[in-house]
Amino acid sequence: MDYINKALEGYSGGGCGCWGGGRGDGVGVTSEVEVGEEGVEGRVVVDEEDDMVSTGLEEVQNEGTIEYRVAEQWRRCNQRKMHSYGYRANALLTFALTILAVMCAMASLSDNLNSPSPTAHVQVTHINWFQKQPNGHDEVSVTMNISADLQSLFTWNTKQVFVFLAAEYETHQNSVNQISLWDGIIPSKDHAKFWIHTSNKYRFIDQGNNLRGKEFNLTMHWHVMPKTGKMFADKIVMPGYRLPEEYR
């Protein structure tokens, strides 16, 4: 008798929670067990509100069969829960988000397989003016030919590339001085190989009078903005440029 009660309690007191007064969602269970000399008789009745027809347990010879029958009823009860629309929608959403996360990770990692080899060249063709402002700061305007081939920076995960050209030099006050002269956004690989003739887009001003005869580098910086993953940056340093000794 103890084995039978244990089996029935496992059904009605488990995940369905239906022993005695029934579940909170309207499904009630009654169980009756009778032990005779030749075997065991019993039945487990579940309310039809849960679409489960009352089922009787046939006469059995041992507690193992009771456990099997009760377990079968328990499986059917859980199956109703697992196949609900809410459960299916939650499972589908979880699966979709998992696939999306995996695809984003693969796209980001694939950028590490790319070995870009960009090139850039800048020619200063003319010093438009070189003067000292009334506040004592040096200012210079230059005309440049800028050519670059940044196509190798683009992969199928690249959204766009931000590029800018900067003049960099040292002074007694600052070990690094950086002045942006030109910038642009490259939206696709088709526009990543270019040549332009332009004056400096932003003013080339030094906070002092340090530019006369100053040697400087022109450095092309770029920032690759991916569709997914982290942004990375790099540069090409082009040395060997020098400003005039006198104002013009």
N, C-alpha and C positions, 0 to 999 in steps of 0.2 A: 504493500500500500504506500509506503514511503516513496518508492520509485515513481509511482503513478502521480502522486501529489506533486513531486518535484518537477515532473514533465509538464503537468498542467500549469503549475506556477510559472515555469519558464515561458510558456506561451502567453498567459494572461497578465503576468507581472512584468514582462520584458518591454521591448520597444513599443508594443501596442498599448501596454498599460491598462488592460481591460478587466482585471479581476474584480469580482464583486459588482460594484456600482457602475462599471463601464468607463469608457474613455471620455475625455472632455469634448470630443468632436462628435458625440452621438452614437458611437459604436459600442455595444455592450456584449459581453460574453458570459455565457453560463456554462458550467461544466458539471457533469454528473459521472460518478465512477462507482461501480459496484463490483465487488470481488466475490467470485464464487469458487466452488471446488474445482471446476473444470477450466476456469480462465477469468478473463476480465471483460466487462462490458462498460462502455462509457460513450459520451457524446459531447461535442463542443458546438455550441450554437452561437453564431455571429449575426448581429442585426443585418437585415437586408438593405438598410440605408447605405451601407458601404459596398453594395453590389456583391455581397458574398452570401451564397445560399447556405442555409443551415445544413450542417454535415454531421452525420452520426458516425461514431467509431464502431466498426464491426467487432465481433467477439475476437479477442486475441489471446495468445497463450503466454506472453511475457511483456515486461515493461518496455522492452526495446521497440516494439511495434507502437505502443502508446506514444513514445517519444518521437517516432517517425511521423505519425499522423499529426501530432501537435505541431511539430516543426514545419510540416507542409502547410498547415493553416497560417503559421507565422510568416512563412515565405510569401504566401498570397497577400497577406495584409501589408507587408513591406512593399510588394510589387505595386500595389495601388498608389502608395506614396511616391515611389521612385519614378513612376511614369506620368506624373502630373505635369501640366503645362508649365507651371513655375519651375519645377525641377529641370525640365528639358531646356527651357530658355536659359536658365542659369548655367547649365552644362555647356550649351552652345556658345554663350558669351565667354565663359572661361576658356574654352578651347580656342575661340577666335583671338582673344587677347594673348594667349600663349604663343600661337603661331605668329602674330604680329611682332611680339617681343623677340622671338627667335630670328625673324627676317631682318629686323632692325639691327640686331647684334651682328648678324652675318654681313650685312651691308657695311657696317662700320669697320669690322675686321678686314673686309676685302680691300679697304684703302691701304692697309699696311703692305699689301702685295704690290702696290704701284711704286715704281722707282722713277720719279720725274727727273727730267733733265732740261730745265728751262734755260733760256739764254736772253741776254739783254745788252744793249749798247746805247750809249748816250753821247752825242757830239754837241759841244757848245759852239755854236756858229757865230755868235755875236754878243758883245756886251752892249746892251742898249743904253744904259747909264749906270754910273757908279758915283754916288754922292753922299755927302754928309748932311743929315737932317738938322734942322734948327735945334733939336734937343740933344744933338751930339751923337746920335746913333748912325751907323753906316747902313746904307741900303744900296742894293744892286739889282738890276734887271737884266736877264739873259734870255737869249733865243736858243732853242735846243732842237735837235733831231732825236727823237726817242724811238727806238725800235726794240721789239721783244717778241719772243716766241714762247708762250706759256701754255701751249696746247697739251703738253705732257702732264700738266697739273690736273687735267680733267679726267674723271672716271664717270661711270654710270651713276655714282652716288654724289657727284658734285653739283651743287645748286648754282653757285657763282663764285667768282674770285674778286676780291678787293685788292687793288694794287696802288701803290703810291711811290713817288720818287722824292728822295730827301737828300739835302746837302748836309754833310756831317763834317765837323772839324773840331779842333781843340783850341782852347784859350787858356790864359793864366787863371782865370776865374773858374772855368768849368772844363772838366776833362772831356765831356761829351756835349756838343751842341748839335741839335738836329732841327732842320727847318724843312718843312714839306713844301715842295715846289709844284708838284702836279699829282693828281690822283684820278682814279677811274674805277668803274665796276665792269667786269667782263662777265656777261650773262651766259655765254656758251662757248664751246670749243671753237666754233666757227669765227668768233671774234677775238680769240686768244693770240693770234699772230697779227701784229699791227706795226705801223710806222706812222708817226705824227710829227709835224713841224709846229712848234708852239713856243710861246714865251712862258715864263714861270707863272703859274696860275695863282699862286699865293706869294705875298711880298717876302723878299729875301732881305731880312733886317737883322742886324746884330745889335744887341744892347750894349753898345760901346763903340769904340773905333778900332776894331780888331780885324777888319776884313782886308785892309790894304796888303797886297802881296801874300794873302793867306792861301795856303794849300788846303784843299778839301776833297772829300770823296763824294761821289754821287752813288747812292744806294737805292736799289729797287727792292721794295718790300712787297710781300703779298700775303694775304690771308685767304685760305681756301675754306669756304663755307659749305659743308656737306648737307645733304638732305636729311641724313640721320647720323648721329655720332658727334664727336668733338671736332672743333675747328682747329686747324694747325697753320702755322706761319713759317716763313723762311725769307731769305733775301739774297741778293747778289750785290757785292760791293765792287764798285768801279773806281779805283784811285787815279791820281795823276792830274787833277784839275787845280788851276791856280788863278787867283784874281789879280787884276792889275795893281801896280805899286802906287799909282796916283788916281785921284778921282777924275771922272770924266763928265 
